[in-house]
C-alpha cells in the first residue's frame, strides 16, 4: 500500500476516534472534584459551626512539616511550654470562655476546683513555693502571678490537673478541637514566714487553663486512630464502606449529588500521608488563656 494512502487511512481513524471521544464526553456528567482531606476545616466551619476546631486544623495544614517529639508532647525539657516559640505553641485560638460553654468542661473545672488539694497537689505547691523562696527577705509575699500567661503559670504555680474527654462525647466544636485534654489549675496566695523558719500559704485564688497537643501521631504502630467518616456534609461516627480519603485534587465524571453524599474514613495516618506529599503539616502544643476564680475563703497550708 502506498505510503500516501496509508497516511490518509491513519488520519481518518484518528479523526473518527477523536469524534467518538467527543461524543462520549458529551454524554458523561460534568467533572466533579472529590472531597479531600484538606476540605475538612471548611466543612467544620461552614457546615458544622465548629470555628475553633477549624482554626486549629487550618493552622496544622498551613504549618511547615513537623512531627512532634515525645519530649514536647509530654512538656519535658528542652520542650517545656515556656520554652516553646510561637511556631510550636498556639495560645490564642482556644479560650476558656469558649470552653466553658460545654457542660463537660464545666464539670471538669468543678471537680478540679473542689479536689485539687490532694497529697500530690500540696506537694507540688510546697515545692514551687520553696523554689521561689530563695533570696526573698520579705516575711510575707504573694506566690503566683495570674497576670501572666498560661505557659508562665505552668512553670511557676501550676499544682494539679485533670484529664477528661472520651470518644463517646458529643460531636461538637470541643470534640473536634480538643477531644481528650488536660484542664490544669494554678494556685496563688500569700506566703508567710515565721521567725523560727516555719511558714504557711493562704491560697485565695485559682486559675484554670486547658492544655493539649495537636498532632496526628499514633502510639500503636499497628493501628491508626480513627477520626470519623468525613464528607462534604459533615462527619459521622458509625461504620461505613471503607474509602481512602483523597489527599490531593481528584476530578471525576460522576453525579455531583453522589460526591456530596460520599463519606471517607479518616485516620491519623491520612494526615501523615498528606504531610509527606505536600511538605506541610506542623504539630504544635495548645494552651488556652486563663480563667481566674477567687475563693470565698482562703485555704491555709503549712509549708513543712
C-alpha positions as CSV (number, residue, x, y, z in Angstrom):
1,X,0.0,0.0,0.0
2,X,1.4,3.4,-1.0
3,X,2.5,5.4,2.0
4,X,0.2,8.3,1.0
5,X,-2.9,6.1,1.2
6,X,-1.7,4.6,4.5
7,X,-1.3,8.2,5.9
8,X,-4.8,9.1,4.8
9,X,-6.3,6.0,6.4
10,X,-4.4,6.6,9.7
11,X,-5.6,10.2,9.7
12,X,-9.2,9.1,9.1
13,X,-9.0,6.6,12.0
14,X,-7.6,9.3,14.3
15,X,-10.4,11.7,13.3
16,X,-13.0,9.0,13.9
17,X,-11.5,8.3,17.4
18,X,-11.5,11.9,18.3
19,X,-15.1,12.3,17.1
20,X,-16.2,9.3,19.1
21,X,-14.3,10.5,22.2
22,X,-16.0,13.9,21.9
23,X,-19.4,12.3,21.6
24,X,-18.8,10.2,24.7
25,X,-17.6,13.2,26.6
26,X,-20.9,15.0,25.9
27,X,-22.8,12.0,27.3
28,X,-20.7,11.9,30.5
29,X,-21.8,14.0,33.6
30,X,-19.6,17.1,34.2
31,X,-16.3,16.6,36.1
32,X,-16.7,17.0,39.8
33,X,-13.9,17.5,42.4
34,X,-13.8,14.7,45.0
35,X,-13.9,15.7,48.7
36,X,-10.3,15.6,50.1
37,X,-8.6,15.8,53.5
38,X,-7.8,19.5,53.3
39,X,-11.5,20.2,52.9
40,X,-12.3,19.2,56.4
41,X,-11.7,22.5,58.2
42,X,-14.0,24.3,55.7
43,X,-16.8,21.8,56.5
44,X,-16.1,22.2,60.2
45,X,-16.5,26.0,59.9
46,X,-19.3,26.4,57.3
47,X,-21.5,23.3,57.7
48,X,-21.0,22.2,61.4
49,X,-20.4,25.5,63.2
50,X,-17.0,24.4,64.6
51,X,-14.8,27.5,64.3
52,X,-12.3,26.6,66.9
53,X,-11.7,23.0,65.6
54,X,-11.4,24.5,62.1
55,X,-8.9,27.1,63.2
56,X,-6.6,24.5,64.9
57,X,-6.7,22.2,61.8
58,X,-6.1,25.1,59.4
59,X,-3.0,26.0,61.5
60,X,-1.8,22.5,61.2
61,X,-2.3,22.3,57.4
62,X,-0.6,25.7,56.9
63,X,2.4,25.0,59.1
64,X,5.8,23.7,57.9
65,X,6.1,19.9,58.1
66,X,7.0,19.0,61.7
67,X,6.5,15.8,63.8
68,X,6.3,16.5,67.5
69,X,8.9,14.7,69.6
70,X,7.8,12.9,72.8
71,X,9.5,15.4,75.0
72,X,7.3,18.2,73.5
73,X,4.1,16.2,73.8
74,X,4.9,15.5,77.5
75,X,6.3,19.0,78.2
76,X,9.7,17.8,79.2
77,X,12.9,19.8,78.9
78,X,14.1,21.2,76.5
79,X,10.5,21.5,75.2
80,X,8.6,22.7,78.2
81,X,5.7,25.0,77.4
82,X,7.5,28.2,78.5
83,X,10.5,27.2,76.3
84,X,8.5,26.9,73.0
85,X,8.3,29.5,70.3
86,X,5.1,30.6,68.7
87,X,5.9,28.2,65.9
88,X,5.2,25.2,68.2
89,X,2.8,26.8,70.7
90,X,-0.7,28.0,70.0
91,X,-2.1,30.4,72.6
92,X,-4.9,32.4,71.0
93,X,-7.4,30.1,69.3
94,X,-8.7,28.2,72.4
95,X,-10.2,30.4,75.1
96,X,-11.7,29.4,78.4
97,X,-14.9,31.5,77.8
98,X,-15.5,29.3,74.7
99,X,-14.6,26.0,76.5
100,X,-16.9,26.8,79.4
101,X,-19.9,26.7,77.1
102,X,-19.6,22.9,77.2
103,X,-21.0,21.0,80.1
104,X,-18.2,18.5,80.4
105,X,-15.7,21.4,80.8
106,X,-17.8,22.9,83.5
107,X,-17.9,19.6,85.2
108,X,-14.2,19.1,84.9
109,X,-13.5,22.5,86.4
110,X,-15.9,22.0,89.3
111,X,-14.2,18.6,90.0
112,X,-10.7,20.1,89.9
113,X,-11.6,23.1,91.9
114,X,-13.0,21.0,94.7
115,X,-10.3,18.3,94.6
116,X,-7.0,19.9,93.6
117,X,-5.5,19.8,97.1
118,X,-4.6,16.2,97.0
119,X,-1.3,15.0,98.6
120,X,0.3,15.3,95.2
121,X,-1.2,18.7,94.7
122,X,0.0,20.0,98.0
123,X,3.5,18.5,97.5
124,X,3.7,20.4,94.1
125,X,2.5,23.6,95.8
126,X,5.2,23.3,98.5
127,X,7.9,22.5,96.1
128,X,7.2,25.5,93.8
129,X,7.0,27.9,96.8
130,X,10.3,26.5,98.0
131,X,11.9,27.0,94.6
132,X,10.8,30.7,94.6
133,X,11.7,31.4,98.2
134,X,15.4,31.6,97.7
135,X,16.7,35.2,98.1
136,X,13.4,36.6,99.4
137,X,13.8,38.7,102.5
138,X,10.1,39.6,102.9
139,X,8.2,37.8,105.6
140,X,5.0,38.0,103.5
141,X,4.9,37.7,99.7
142,X,2.5,36.6,97.0
143,X,3.0,33.3,95.3
144,X,1.6,33.1,91.8
145,X,1.1,36.0,89.4
146,X,-2.1,35.4,87.5
147,X,-1.5,38.4,85.2
148,X,1.0,36.1,83.4
149,X,0.1,33.8,80.5
150,X,-0.7,30.1,81.0
151,X,2.8,29.0,79.9
152,X,4.3,31.0,82.7
153,X,1.8,29.8,85.3
154,X,2.5,26.2,84.1
155,X,6.2,26.7,85.2
156,X,5.7,28.7,88.3
157,X,2.4,27.9,90.1
158,X,0.6,25.1,88.5
159,X,-0.3,22.5,91.1
160,X,-2.6,19.8,89.7
161,X,-4.5,18.8,86.6
162,X,-7.4,16.6,85.4
163,X,-7.5,14.7,82.1
164,X,-11.0,14.4,80.6
165,X,-12.8,13.6,77.3
166,X,-13.7,10.4,75.6
167,X,-14.7,9.0,72.2
168,X,-18.3,8.8,73.2
169,X,-18.6,12.6,74.0
170,X,-21.0,14.7,71.9
171,X,-19.6,15.6,68.5
172,X,-19.3,19.3,68.9
173,X,-16.6,22.0,68.5
174,X,-14.8,21.0,71.7
175,X,-14.7,17.3,70.5
176,X,-13.2,18.4,67.1
177,X,-10.8,20.9,68.7
178,X,-9.5,19.1,71.9
179,X,-11.1,15.7,72.2
180,X,-9.2,14.4,75.3
181,X,-7.5,17.3,77.0
182,X,-5.9,18.4,80.3
183,X,-7.5,21.0,82.5
184,X,-4.8,22.4,84.7
185,X,-5.1,24.5,87.9
186,X,-2.6,27.0,89.3
187,X,-2.8,28.5,92.8
188,X,-2.0,31.9,94.2
189,X,-1.9,33.3,97.7
190,X,0.2,34.9,100.4
191,X,3.2,33.1,101.8
192,X,4.1,34.0,105.4
193,X,7.3,33.0,107.1
194,X,7.7,32.8,110.9
195,X,10.7,33.8,112.9
196,X,11.5,30.1,113.5
197,X,11.6,29.4,109.8
198,X,8.2,27.8,109.7
199,X,5.8,29.0,107.0
200,X,2.2,28.9,105.7
201,X,0.5,29.8,102.5
202,X,-3.1,31.2,102.3
203,X,-4.4,30.3,98.8
204,X,-7.1,32.8,97.8
205,X,-7.3,32.4,94.1
206,X,-7.1,29.6,91.5
207,X,-6.5,29.8,87.7
208,X,-7.7,27.2,85.2
209,X,-6.4,26.6,81.7
210,X,-6.5,23.9,79.0
211,X,-3.5,22.1,77.6
212,X,-3.4,19.8,74.6
213,X,-1.1,18.6,71.9
214,X,-2.2,18.9,68.3
215,X,-0.7,16.1,66.3
216,X,-1.6,13.0,64.3
217,X,0.9,10.6,65.7
218,X,-0.1,7.1,66.7
219,X,1.2,5.3,69.8
220,X,0.3,1.9,68.3
221,X,2.3,1.2,65.1
222,X,-0.2,-1.5,64.1
223,X,-3.3,0.7,64.2
224,X,-4.0,4.3,63.3
225,X,-6.5,6.2,65.4
226,X,-9.9,6.6,63.6
227,X,-11.2,10.2,63.4
228,X,-14.7,9.6,61.9
229,X,-16.2,9.3,58.5
230,X,-15.9,12.7,56.8
231,X,-17.5,14.2,53.7
232,X,-18.9,17.5,52.3
233,X,-21.9,17.4,54.6
234,X,-20.0,16.7,57.8
235,X,-18.9,13.8,60.0
236,X,-20.5,10.6,61.2
237,X,-19.3,8.0,63.8
238,X,-20.9,4.8,62.5
239,X,-19.0,2.5,60.3
240,X,-19.4,2.9,56.5
241,X,-17.7,1.3,53.5
242,X,-14.0,2.0,53.8
243,X,-12.8,4.5,51.3
244,X,-9.4,6.1,51.3
245,X,-9.8,9.9,51.5
246,X,-8.0,11.7,48.7
247,X,-5.0,13.8,49.8
248,X,-4.8,15.9,46.6
249,X,-7.1,17.2,43.9
250,X,-9.0,14.5,42.1
251,X,-11.7,15.2,39.4
252,X,-14.0,12.5,38.0
253,X,-17.1,12.3,35.8
254,X,-19.8,11.5,38.2
255,X,-23.0,12.8,39.7
256,X,-22.4,15.8,42.0
257,X,-25.0,14.6,44.5
258,X,-23.2,11.3,44.8
259,X,-19.9,13.1,45.6
260,X,-21.6,15.3,48.1
261,X,-23.1,12.3,49.9
262,X,-19.9,10.2,50.0
263,X,-18.1,9.8,53.3
264,X,-14.5,8.8,53.8
265,X,-12.9,7.1,56.8
266,X,-10.3,9.4,58.2
267,X,-7.4,8.3,60.4
268,X,-4.3,9.8,61.9
269,X,-2.1,8.3,59.2
270,X,-4.1,10.1,56.4
271,X,-2.7,13.4,57.8
272,X,0.8,12.0,57.9
273,X,0.4,10.8,54.2
274,X,-0.8,14.3,53.3
275,X,2.1,15.9,55.1
276,X,4.6,13.6,53.3
277,X,3.0,14.5,49.9
278,X,2.6,18.3,50.4
279,X,5.6,19.1,52.6
280,X,3.4,20.9,55.1
281,X,1.5,19.9,58.3
282,X,3.1,21.1,61.5
283,X,2.4,19.7,65.0
284,X,2.1,22.1,67.9
285,X,1.1,22.4,71.5
286,X,-2.2,24.2,72.5
287,X,-2.8,26.4,75.6
288,X,-5.9,28.4,76.4
289,X,-6.0,31.7,78.2
290,X,-6.5,31.7,82.0
291,X,-9.8,31.6,83.8
292,X,-9.5,33.0,87.3
293,X,-11.6,32.0,90.3
294,X,-11.4,34.0,93.6
295,X,-12.1,31.8,96.6
296,X,-14.7,32.8,99.2
297,X,-12.3,31.8,102.0
298,X,-8.5,31.3,101.8
299,X,-7.2,27.8,102.1
300,X,-4.2,27.6,104.5
301,X,-1.4,25.1,104.1
302,X,1.7,24.5,106.2
303,X,4.9,24.6,104.2
304,X,6.7,22.0,106.2
